[in-house]
Amino acid sequence: MSANRYRLETQTVHAGEPSPRIGGAATVPIFQSSVYELTEGAGYHDIVYPRLNNLPNHTVLARKLAALESGEDGLVTASGMAAITTSLLTVLGQGGHLLTQSSLYGGTHNFVTEDLKKFGLSYDFIDAHRPESWAAKLRPNTRAIYTEALTNPLIEVADHRAVVAFAREHKLVSLIDNTFATPVNFRPLELGYDLSLHSATKYLNGHADLAAGAVIGPAELVSKIRHSLNHLGGCLDPHSCYLLNRGLRTLVLRVRQQNSSARAIAHFLDKHPRVLKVNYPSLESHPQHELAQELFQGFGGVLSFDLEGGTEAARRMIDRVKLPLHGPSLGGTETLIIRPAVSSHAGMSREDRESLGIGDGLVRLSVGIEASEDLIEDLDQALQE
């Protein structure tokens, strides 16, 4: 089946599926075996083995993910961080230097600032909204530039067109974490990015029942990352592959509902007298509102906001809500509410967090697929004095 023949809704169901179906099954069975008959003459990376990421469960997902983002190839990993770290280590190589936007997911920030140096690698932060300042950070050994489609938790939008142009001009590999946007809202490879990465734990799976990651891009580059992953051991188990493939089938339906609901909630909060600021790109007050409208087909299901009364007001609100679950992660069918300072960004120092605008009282809401009206009513009652 040609991946480009069909629209995204159809691709989530049919792309990558085996033809003929295995045993006639509508869904790909779980290949639980860890031992497969050896084909004489196969190279190391061609031996069928779970750690080598080449079971039927792996290959179906690879083809489906590639189709969803117009890539040549895809790869699934044991977590989003496995996708990010393995990709960065591969493209940076020996002694490489990375340019990365300063506002990052906490786990990525910690890896860049604490772990890269252990591998003899270096980095510089860039202001993702000032392309004219990037060239000053280049070094002879700069090999890659890294961004997030929508940043966590302030929902900022980098100048992604400028990133792609800069990477091409200076022969850098461009990587983007597309977790928050998903292929429903943004397909960065079509814009010109080299690699699109995901924490598939979130929207791609969408049901809060597995941890996984994804890498999508040119076949040659994905193959190099796969070989690194084969040695590092970050493979996804067959059962999780099955669950991820199942989750992908409803991706478009879930994300469009989350887009709509998050937008309604953001506009409600923006008018609420006890809310000081809302971070969501559909709002005209958002600094990258026009850019987001140009780049994205939807603004995602995550927003964040600051309350009058700061940290104590945030704690009180989280205690009062009835529908959102107070828990980390995002992208599932259920709405989640957290303070990033004590969850996703707890590993960062207070100084680093506050320099990025992530205060102790910031609240992040990951909107699920519940009725928007019910969520708004619940948030409203939680904000009452």
Phi, psi and chi 1 to 4 in degrees:
 res  aa     phi    psi   chi1   chi2   chi3   chi4
   1 MET       -  126.7  176.1 -179.3  -65.3      -
   2 SER   -72.6  125.5  172.1      -      -      -
   3 ALA   -64.6  -25.6      -      -      -      -
   4 ASN   -90.6    0.8  -63.9  -38.1      -      -
   5 ARG   -78.1  -23.3  -77.6  179.3   53.9 -164.6
   6 TYR  -122.1  160.6  -60.1  109.1      -      -
   7 ARG   -76.1  167.5  -66.5  169.2  177.6   82.1
   8 LEU   -58.6  -40.3 -165.4   66.4      -      -
   9 GLU   -58.1  -38.6  -63.5   90.9  -26.5      -
  10 THR   -75.6  -38.5  -55.1      -      -      -
  11 GLN   -62.0  -38.1  -70.2  176.5  -17.9      -
  12 THR   -61.1  -26.3   57.2      -      -      -
  13 VAL   -91.2  -43.4  177.3      -      -      -
  14 HIS  -107.4  -26.3  -66.7  -75.0      -      -
  15 ALA   -61.8  136.6      -      -      -      -
  16 GLY    82.4  -12.5      -      -      -      -
  17 GLU   -69.1  145.2  -61.4  -66.5  -30.2      -
  18 PRO   -69.2  146.7   25.5  -34.3      -      -
  19 SER  -135.7  118.4 -179.4      -      -      -
  20 PRO   -71.0  161.2   28.8  -35.6      -      -
  21 ARG   -60.8  144.4  -58.2  -79.6  177.4  160.2
  22 ILE   -69.1  113.9  -60.8  170.6      -      -
  23 GLY    62.0   16.8      -      -      -      -
  24 GLY    79.5    5.0      -      -      -      -
  25 ALA   -73.2  137.4      -      -      -      -
  26 ALA   -68.0  -29.9      -      -      -      -
  27 THR  -116.0  152.8   58.4      -      -      -
  28 VAL   -71.6  124.8  179.1      -      -      -
  29 PRO   -61.7  161.5  -17.6   30.0      -      -
  30 ILE   -83.1  115.9  -59.3  170.9      -      -
  31 PHE   -88.2   88.5  -75.9   76.8      -      -
  32 GLN   -79.8  -13.7 -163.6   63.6   55.4      -
  33 SER   -65.8  141.0  178.1      -      -      -
  34 SER  -101.6   -1.3   62.1      -      -      -
  35 VAL  -127.5  132.7  178.0      -      -      -
  36 TYR  -132.1  150.8  -68.5   80.4      -      -
  37 GLU   -58.5  138.7  -70.1 -176.4  -35.2      -
  38 LEU   -85.7  132.8 -174.4   63.6      -      -
  39 THR   -92.5  121.4  -58.9      -      -      -
  40 GLU   -60.7  132.9 -160.1   66.7   34.7      -
  41 GLY    90.3   -3.0      -      -      -      -
  42 ALA   -70.5  142.0      -      -      -      -
  43 GLY   -74.4  170.5      -      -      -      -
  44 TYR   -55.2  -47.9  171.5   75.2      -      -
  45 HIS   -76.4   -5.5  -65.3  -76.7      -      -
  46 ASP   -97.9  -10.3  -59.2  -45.8      -      -
  47 ILE   -64.6  130.1  -63.1  169.6      -      -
  48 VAL   -75.1  114.7 -179.9      -      -      -
  49 TYR  -161.3  138.7 -171.4   64.3      -      -
  50 PRO   -53.6  -41.3  -27.3   34.8      -      -
  51 ARG   -68.5  -18.8 -178.0  172.9   57.7   76.7
  52 LEU   -90.7    8.5  -59.7 -177.4      -      -
  53 ASN    57.0   41.1  -57.8  -74.7      -      -
  54 ASN  -136.5   22.2   57.6    7.9      -      -
  55 LEU   -71.3  161.3  -59.2 -172.0      -      -
  56 PRO   -53.2  -35.8  -28.4   36.3      -      -
  57 ASN   -63.4  -35.9  -65.1  107.0      -      -
  58 HIS   -70.5  -45.5  -65.9  127.6      -      -
  59 THR   -70.0  -35.9   55.9      -      -      -
  60 VAL   -61.3  -45.8  166.3      -      -      -
  61 LEU   -63.8  -41.3  -84.1  171.9      -      -
  62 ALA   -58.4  -44.8      -      -      -      -
  63 ARG   -67.6  -40.4  -68.2 -164.9  -62.5  -99.5
  64 LYS   -65.9  -46.2 -170.1 -176.6  -66.6  -74.8
  65 LEU   -62.2  -41.1  -70.4  165.5      -      -
  66 ALA   -61.0  -42.1      -      -      -      -
  67 ALA   -64.0  -39.9      -      -      -      -
  68 LEU   -65.6  -28.5  -64.1 -176.4      -      -
  69 GLU  -117.6   19.0  -70.5 -153.0    2.8      -
  70 SER    57.7   38.6  -57.5      -      -      -
  71 GLY  -100.6  165.1      -      -      -      -
  72 GLU   -80.0  -32.0  -69.6 -179.1   -8.5      -
  73 ASP  -152.4  161.9 -161.1    2.3      -      -
  74 GLY  -138.9  167.3      -      -      -      -
  75 LEU  -150.9  135.2  171.7   66.1      -      -
  76 VAL  -106.2  146.9  -72.1      -      -      -
  77 THR  -130.7  174.8   66.6      -      -      -
  78 ALA   -74.4  -15.3      -      -      -      -
  79 SER  -166.3  167.9   67.7      -      -      -
  80 GLY   -62.1  -40.5      -      -      -      -
  81 MET   -66.4  -30.9  -76.0  -54.9  -62.0      -
  82 ALA   -64.2  -39.5      -      -      -      -
  83 ALA   -64.9  -44.6      -      -      -      -
  84 ILE   -68.3  -52.0  -67.8  166.3      -      -
  85 THR   -66.7  -42.0   57.1      -      -      -
  86 THR   -65.9  -39.6  -53.9      -      -      -
  87 SER   -64.7  -45.4  -64.0      -      -      -
  88 LEU   -64.1  -45.5  -74.2  174.9      -      -
  89 LEU   -61.6  -35.6  -69.3  174.2      -      -
  90 THR   -70.4  -48.5  -58.0      -      -      -
  91 VAL   -76.1  -26.6  -58.7      -      -      -
  92 LEU   -77.9  -30.2  -69.2  174.6      -      -
  93 GLY    61.7 -154.0      -      -      -      -
  94 GLN   -82.5  120.5 -175.8  176.1    1.4      -
  95 GLY    74.0   17.5      -      -      -      -
  96 GLY   -75.3  162.0      -      -      -      -
  97 HIS  -122.8  138.3  171.6 -109.2      -      -
  98 LEU  -115.7  137.4  173.0   70.6      -      -
  99 LEU  -102.3  128.5  -64.4 -180.0      -      -
 100 THR  -141.7  144.8  177.5      -      -      -
 101 GLN   -63.9  152.5   70.2 -179.9  103.5      -
 102 SER   -76.7  -30.2   54.2      -      -      -
 103 SER   -91.9  106.3 -178.7      -      -      -
 104 LEU  -131.1  158.5  -67.2  171.0      -      -
 105 TYR   -53.7  141.9  162.1   62.7      -      -
 106 GLY   -55.9  -42.0      -      -      -      -
 107 GLY   -64.3  -40.9      -      -      -      -
 108 THR   -66.9  -43.1  -52.3      -      -      -
 109 HIS   -57.6  -45.4 -178.7  -82.2      -      -
 110 ASN   -66.2  -39.0  -68.2  -11.8      -      -
 111 PHE   -62.9  -44.7  176.2   73.3      -      -
 112 VAL   -65.9  -46.9  168.1      -      -      -
 113 THR   -81.6  -24.9   58.9      -      -      -
 114 GLU  -110.5  -32.9  -62.0  174.3   13.8      -
 115 ASP  -102.6  -30.6  -65.0  -35.6      -      -
 116 LEU   -56.0  -40.7  -76.5 -173.6      -      -
 117 LYS   -63.3  -27.1   59.8 -173.9  175.7 -176.7
 118 LYS   -66.4  -22.5  -59.9  174.9 -175.0  176.0
 119 PHE  -100.8   11.0  -63.4   97.6      -      -
 120 GLY    74.5   23.5      -      -      -      -
 121 LEU  -110.4  160.5  -55.0  170.9      -      -
 122 SER  -136.8  169.5   56.7      -      -      -
 123 TYR  -152.2  163.3   70.4   93.4      -      -
 124 ASP  -140.3  139.8  -88.1  -59.7      -      -
 125 PHE   -82.4  145.9  -75.1  124.6      -      -
 126 ILE  -125.5  154.7   57.1  172.5      -      -
 127 ASP   -82.3  110.1 -176.0  -24.0      -      -
 128 ALA   -66.6   -8.7      -      -      -      -
 129 HIS  -107.0    5.6  -49.2  115.6      -      -
 130 ARG  -130.0   74.0  -65.0 -177.3   60.0 -124.4
 131 PRO   -55.9  -29.4  -21.7   31.8      -      -
 132 GLU   -65.8  -15.4   69.6  -81.9    4.6      -
 133 SER   -95.4   -5.8   66.9      -      -      -
 134 TRP   -73.3  -39.2  -60.1  -14.3      -      -
 135 ALA   -59.3  -29.3      -      -      -      -
 136 ALA   -66.4  -18.9      -      -      -      -
 137 LYS   -93.3   -6.4  -60.6  -70.8 -177.2   73.1
 138 LEU   -65.4  145.0  -75.6  169.1      -      -
 139 ARG  -128.1  164.7  -57.9 -178.7 -170.3  176.4
 140 PRO   -58.4  -26.8  -25.7   35.1      -      -
 141 ASN  -101.7   14.3   59.4  -27.9      -      -
 142 THR   -69.7  127.6  -55.4      -      -      -
 143 ARG  -125.0  -13.9  -67.4 -179.2 -176.2  144.7
 144 ALA  -153.8  158.0      -      -      -      -
 145 ILE  -131.6  135.7 -175.4  168.1      -      -
 146 TYR  -127.4  134.0 -178.4   93.2      -      -
 147 THR  -139.6  175.3   65.7      -      -      -
 148 GLU  -120.1  141.1  -65.4  177.8   -8.4      -
 149 ALA   -58.5  -50.5      -      -      -      -
 150 LEU  -132.3  126.9  -66.5  159.9      -      -
 151 THR   -78.1  154.5   66.3      -      -      -
 152 ASN  -109.2  120.1 -179.7    8.7      -      -
 153 PRO  -111.7   10.6   37.5  -33.9      -      -
 154 LEU   -90.5   -2.7  -62.5  176.6      -      -
 155 ILE    54.9   46.1  -33.6  -59.3      -      -
 156 GLU   -85.4  158.8  -63.2  170.4  -33.7      -
 157 VAL  -122.7  116.0 -175.9      -      -      -
 158 ALA   -69.4  162.0      -      -      -      -
 159 ASP   -79.6   82.4 -169.1  -20.6      -      -
 160 HIS   -66.8  -33.7  -67.1  -59.0      -      -
 161 ARG   -62.9  -41.2  -69.5 -165.1 -173.5   96.4
 162 ALA   -66.4  -36.1      -      -      -      -
 163 VAL   -60.6  -47.5  172.2      -      -      -
 164 VAL   -61.7  -45.7  167.9      -      -      -
 165 ALA   -64.2  -41.3      -      -      -      -
 166 PHE   -64.0  -43.5 -175.6   83.4      -      -
 167 ALA   -62.0  -42.1      -      -      -      -
 168 ARG   -66.7  -42.0  -74.0  177.4  174.6  169.9
 169 GLU   -62.4  -37.6  179.5 -177.3   -2.1      -
 170 HIS  -106.3   12.4  -62.3  -75.0      -      -
 171 LYS    56.2   48.1  -64.0 -179.7  173.2   55.0
 172 LEU  -104.8  152.6  -52.3  178.6      -      -
 173 VAL   -82.3  126.3  177.6      -      -      -
 174 SER  -100.3  126.4   53.1      -      -      -
 175 LEU  -122.1  142.7  -54.2   90.9      -      -
 176 ILE  -137.8  136.3 -176.7  169.9      -      -
 177 ASP   -86.3  108.2 -178.3  -20.0      -      -
 178 ASN   -99.3   18.4 -160.4   32.7      -      -
 179 THR   -56.8  -51.1  -60.8      -      -      -
 180 PHE   -68.3  -32.3  -88.5   44.7      -      -
 181 ALA   -84.7  -42.0      -      -      -      -
 182 THR    68.1  161.3   81.6      -      -      -
 183 PRO   -62.3  -17.8  -20.6   31.3      -      -
 184 VAL   -66.7  -38.9  179.9      -      -      -
 185 ASN  -100.3  -23.6  -65.5  -33.1      -      -
 186 PHE  -159.8  132.4 -174.5   45.5      -      -
 187 ARG  -122.8   90.0  -69.7  174.6  -69.5  -78.8
 188 PRO   -63.4  -27.2   17.3  -28.2      -      -
 189 LEU   -65.2  -31.6  -60.0 -173.4      -      -
 190 GLU   -68.5  -25.7  -65.9  177.9    2.7      -
 191 LEU   -79.7  -24.2 -169.7   69.2      -      -
 192 GLY   125.5    1.0      -      -      -      -
 193 TYR   -63.7  151.6  -89.0   94.2      -      -
 194 ASP   -82.4  -44.5  -66.4  -53.3      -      -
 195 LEU  -131.5  134.2  -71.2  171.0      -      -
 196 SER  -111.9  126.6  178.4      -      -      -
 197 LEU  -116.2  151.0  -46.6  175.8      -      -
 198 HIS  -141.2  144.8  -70.4  -95.0      -      -
 199 SER   -86.5   99.4  171.8      -      -      -
 200 ALA   -70.8   -9.3      -      -      -      -
 201 THR   -55.2  -30.7  -50.6      -      -      -
 202 LYS   -88.3 -114.9  -79.8   68.1  171.3 -172.3
 203 TYR   -66.0  -39.1  -70.6  101.8      -      -
 204 LEU   -58.1  -42.4  -63.6 -172.6      -      -
 205 ASN   -82.7  -54.3  174.7   54.8      -      -
 206 GLY    78.9    7.3      -      -      -      -
 207 HIS  -129.0   12.6  -69.4   79.5      -      -
 208 ALA    54.3   38.7      -      -      -      -
 209 ASP  -132.6   16.5   54.7    9.9      -      -
 210 LEU  -160.3  165.2   66.0   84.0      -      -
 211 ALA  -117.8  131.6      -      -      -      -
 212 ALA  -161.5  164.1      -      -      -      -
 213 GLY  -137.3  170.0      -      -      -      -
 214 ALA  -146.6  146.8      -      -      -      -
 215 VAL  -130.0  131.1 -179.9      -      -      -
 216 ILE  -134.8  136.1  -54.2  155.6      -      -
 217 GLY   173.0 -159.4      -      -      -      -
 218 PRO   -63.2  144.3  -16.3   28.5      -      -
 219 ALA   -57.3  -42.9      -      -      -      -
 220 GLU   -63.7  -43.2 -177.1  178.3   -1.1      -
 221 LEU   -72.0  -41.2 -172.6   50.0      -      -
 222 VAL   -63.2  -36.1  171.4      -      -      -
 223 SER   -61.9  -40.2  178.3      -      -      -
 224 LYS   -64.6  -40.7  -68.3  178.2 -179.1  177.4
 225 ILE   -67.8  -38.6  -64.2  167.5      -      -
 226 ARG   -61.0  -42.0  179.3 -178.5  -70.3  107.4
 227 HIS   -63.8  -39.0  -73.2 -172.3      -      -
 228 SER   -63.2  -44.7  -63.4      -      -      -
 229 LEU   -62.3  -36.8 -172.2   71.7      -      -
 230 ASN   -59.1  -36.2  -71.2  -11.0      -      -
 231 HIS   -81.2  -35.7  -66.8  -60.9      -      -
 232 LEU   -78.6  -22.4  -65.3  171.9      -      -
 233 GLY    89.1   15.2      -      -      -      -
 234 GLY   -86.4   51.6      -      -      -      -
 235 CYS   -83.2  155.4   62.2      -      -      -
 236 LEU   -95.5  133.2 -169.4   63.1      -      -
 237 ASP   -72.4  155.8   69.5  -84.6      -      -
 238 PRO   -59.0  -37.4  -24.1   33.3      -      -
 239 HIS   -66.8  -40.7 -175.8 -110.8      -      -
 240 SER   -65.5  -36.3  -68.7      -      -      -
 241 CYS   -58.2  -44.2  -71.9      -      -      -
 242 TYR   -60.4  -45.8  171.5   86.6      -      -
 243 LEU   -65.5  -39.3  -68.5  175.1      -      -
 244 LEU   -66.1  -42.1  177.7   53.5      -      -
 245 ASN   -61.3  -40.3 -166.8   18.4      -      -
 246 ARG   -64.4  -43.7 -175.5 -177.4   66.1  175.0
 247 GLY   -63.0  -38.7      -      -      -      -
 248 LEU   -60.4  -27.2  -79.2  167.6      -      -
 249 ARG   -64.7  -24.4  -67.5  179.4  175.8 -135.7
 250 THR  -109.2   12.9   60.3      -      -      -
 251 LEU   -55.6  -50.0  175.5   67.7      -      -
 252 VAL   -62.9  -44.3  176.4      -      -      -
 253 LEU   -61.6  -44.9  -57.9  175.8      -      -
 254 ARG   -67.4  -48.4  -69.7 -176.6  -76.9  102.7
 255 VAL   -66.2  -37.9  169.7      -      -      -
 256 ARG   -65.6  -37.3  -73.7 -177.6  178.5  162.7
 257 GLN   -66.1  -41.5  165.5   64.0   12.5      -
 258 GLN   -66.4  -39.1  -71.4  161.0  -40.3      -
 259 ASN   -56.1  -51.5  -75.1  -18.3      -      -
 260 SER   -63.6  -44.4  174.3      -      -      -
 261 SER   -68.8  -43.5 -167.8      -      -      -
 262 ALA   -62.7  -37.9      -      -      -      -
 263 ARG   -63.3  -45.1 -178.0  178.1 -175.1  129.7
 264 ALA   -63.2  -41.7      -      -      -      -
 265 ILE   -66.8  -42.3  -68.6  168.4      -      -
 266 ALA   -59.7  -43.3      -      -      -      -
 267 HIS   -70.9  -32.5  -75.2 -100.1      -      -
 268 PHE   -64.6  -49.4  158.0   74.1      -      -
 269 LEU   -64.3  -35.2  -69.0  171.3      -      -
 270 ASP   -62.2  -25.4 -167.9   49.0      -      -
 271 LYS   -98.6   -3.5  -63.6  176.3 -178.0  177.1
 272 HIS   -77.9  133.8 -160.7  -74.2      -      -
 273 PRO   -65.8  -20.5   21.8  -33.4      -      -
 274 ARG   -94.4    1.0  -63.3 -176.4   63.1   80.4
 275 VAL  -105.5  125.6  178.3      -      -      -
 276 LEU   -84.1  -40.4  -62.4  176.4      -      -
 277 LYS  -156.3  140.1 -179.6 -176.3  178.8 -176.7
 278 VAL  -120.1  134.0 -179.9      -      -      -
 279 ASN  -105.0  101.9  -56.4  -57.1      -      -
 280 TYR  -161.0  130.0 -168.1   69.6      -      -
 281 PRO   -68.0  -15.2  -22.6   34.3      -      -
 282 SER   -74.6  -16.4   73.2      -      -      -
 283 LEU   -76.8  135.5  -62.1  171.4      -      -
 284 GLU   -64.3  -22.3  -68.8 -174.2    5.5      -
 285 SER   -76.0  -13.9   59.2      -      -      -
 286 HIS   -67.0  132.4 -170.2  -77.7      -      -
 287 PRO   -62.4  -23.7   18.4  -30.6      -      -
 288 GLN  -114.3   31.4  -65.5   92.8   44.5      -
 289 HIS   -56.9  -51.4  169.3   68.9      -      -
 290 GLU   -66.5  -39.1  -68.3 -175.2    5.3      -
 291 LEU   -62.3  -43.9  178.9   61.3      -      -
 292 ALA   -62.3  -39.2      -      -      -      -
 293 GLN   -62.3  -36.4  -75.4 -171.8  -49.6      -
 294 GLU   -72.4  -36.7  -65.9  171.9    6.5      -
 295 LEU   -88.8  -37.9  -70.0  171.4      -      -
 296 PHE  -108.7  151.2  -57.5  137.3      -      -
 297 GLN   -93.0   -4.7  -66.7  174.9  -82.7      -
 298 GLY  -168.3  160.7      -      -      -      -
 299 PHE  -102.1    5.4  -59.1  113.3      -      -
 300 GLY    88.9  175.6      -      -      -      -
 301 GLY  -106.6   12.2      -      -      -      -
 302 VAL  -118.6  135.5  179.4      -      -      -
 303 LEU  -140.9  162.6   57.2  109.0      -      -
 304 SER  -139.2  159.9   60.5      -      -      -
 305 PHE  -159.6  155.3   51.0   95.2      -      -
 306 ASP  -110.1  141.3  -73.4  -65.3      -      -
 307 LEU  -107.4  151.0  -63.8  174.4      -      -
 308 GLU   -63.5  124.9 -175.3 -179.9   75.1      -
 309 GLY   107.3   -6.4      -      -      -      -
 310 GLY    63.6 -139.6      -      -      -      -
 311 THR   -60.6  -43.2  -55.7      -      -      -
 312 GLU   -65.2  -38.8  -71.4  -51.8  -48.2      -
 313 ALA   -64.9  -38.2      -      -      -      -
 314 ALA   -65.2  -44.8      -      -      -      -
 315 ARG   -60.3  -44.0  -73.2  173.3  175.1  160.6
 316 ARG   -63.3  -42.1 -175.9  166.4   58.4 -109.7
 317 MET   -63.9  -45.3  177.8 -167.0  175.4      -
 318 ILE   -61.9  -35.5  -69.8  172.1      -      -
 319 ASP   -68.2  -27.6  -73.5  -19.3      -      -
 320 ARG   -90.4  -25.0  -72.5 -179.6  174.8  180.0
 321 VAL   -65.3  148.4  -69.4      -      -      -
 322 LYS  -107.6  -34.2  -61.7  175.4 -178.4  176.9
 323 LEU   -87.8  -50.1  -69.5  175.2      -      -
 324 PRO   -65.7  138.3  -21.5   34.2      -      -
 325 LEU   -85.4  132.9  175.5   68.0      -      -
 326 HIS   -80.5   92.9 -176.0 -157.8      -      -
 327 GLY  -162.9  156.0      -      -      -      -
 328 PRO   -75.1 -176.5   29.5  -34.7      -      -
 329 SER    76.7 -173.8 -162.6      -      -      -
 330 LEU  -171.0  171.9   55.4  105.3      -      -
 331 GLY    85.9    2.7      -      -      -      -
 332 GLY   -89.0 -177.1      -      -      -      -
 333 THR   -73.6  -19.9   55.2      -      -      -
 334 GLU  -100.0  145.8   60.0  -70.4  -51.0      -
 335 THR   -76.6  136.2  -63.1      -      -      -
 336 LEU  -121.6  146.3  -58.9  173.2      -      -
 337 ILE  -134.7  134.7 -169.0  167.1      -      -
 338 ILE  -148.8  168.3   58.9  164.4      -      -
 339 ARG  -105.7  113.6  -73.5 -168.0  -59.7  124.9
 340 PRO   -55.5  -29.4  -27.8   36.6      -      -
 341 ALA   -60.8  -26.0      -      -      -      -
 342 VAL  -115.3   15.9  -65.5      -      -      -
 343 SER  -140.1  -95.5   54.2      -      -      -
 344 SER   -61.5  -28.5   61.5      -      -      -
 345 HIS  -117.9   22.6  -69.5   68.2      -      -
 346 ALA   -65.9  -24.0      -      -      -      -
 347 GLY   -77.5  -10.1      -      -      -      -
 348 MET   -89.6  152.0  -65.9  174.2   62.2      -
 349 SER   -69.5  155.8   68.4      -      -      -
 350 ARG   -57.4  -39.7 -179.8 -170.0  -66.7  -93.4
 351 GLU   -62.3  -44.4  -67.8   73.8   22.5      -
 352 ASP   -64.8  -42.6  -75.6  -14.8      -      -
 353 ARG   -62.0  -49.3  -73.0 -161.2  -49.6  -89.1
 354 GLU   -68.4  -29.8  -68.8 -177.0  -13.9      -
 355 SER   -65.1  -24.5   70.4      -      -      -
 356 LEU   -92.9   -6.1  -62.8  171.8      -      -
 357 GLY    94.0   14.5      -      -      -      -
 358 ILE  -100.6   89.0  -54.4  169.8      -      -
 359 GLY   -81.6  168.2      -      -      -      -
 360 ASP   -64.1  -24.7  -73.9   -9.3      -      -
 361 GLY   -93.9   -1.1      -      -      -      -
 362 LEU   -64.8  133.1 -178.0   73.3      -      -
 363 VAL  -110.7  131.9  176.9      -      -      -
 364 ARG  -112.5  132.8 -168.7 -169.9   76.9 -175.2
 365 LEU  -118.1  121.4 -168.5   73.1      -      -
 366 SER  -101.3  111.9  168.8      -      -      -
 367 VAL   -83.0  131.6  179.8      -      -      -
 368 GLY   -89.8 -150.7      -      -      -      -
 369 ILE  -108.3   14.9   63.0  170.6      -      -
 370 GLU   -66.1  169.1  -55.7   96.3  -26.2      -
 371 ALA   -63.2  131.5      -      -      -      -
 372 SER   -57.4  -41.0  -52.3      -      -      -
 373 GLU   -61.6  -39.4  -62.1   84.2   -7.2      -
 374 ASP   -67.2  -40.6  -69.8  -23.3      -      -
 375 LEU   -65.9  -41.8  -69.9  169.4      -      -
 376 ILE   -64.7  -43.1  -71.4  171.9      -      -
 377 GLU   -61.3  -39.2  -70.8  174.1    7.4      -
 378 ASP   -68.0  -44.3 -170.9   22.5      -      -
 379 LEU   -64.0  -37.7  -68.8  168.6      -      -
 380 ASP   -62.8  -44.9 -167.9   28.5      -      -
 381 GLN   -68.0  -32.7   66.0   81.1   24.4      -
 382 ALA   -70.7  -21.6      -      -      -      -
 383 LEU   -92.1   -4.7  -73.2  167.2      -      -
 384 GLN   -68.4  149.9  -61.0  -57.3  -44.6      -
 385 GLU   -71.3      -  -65.9 -172.2   19.0      -
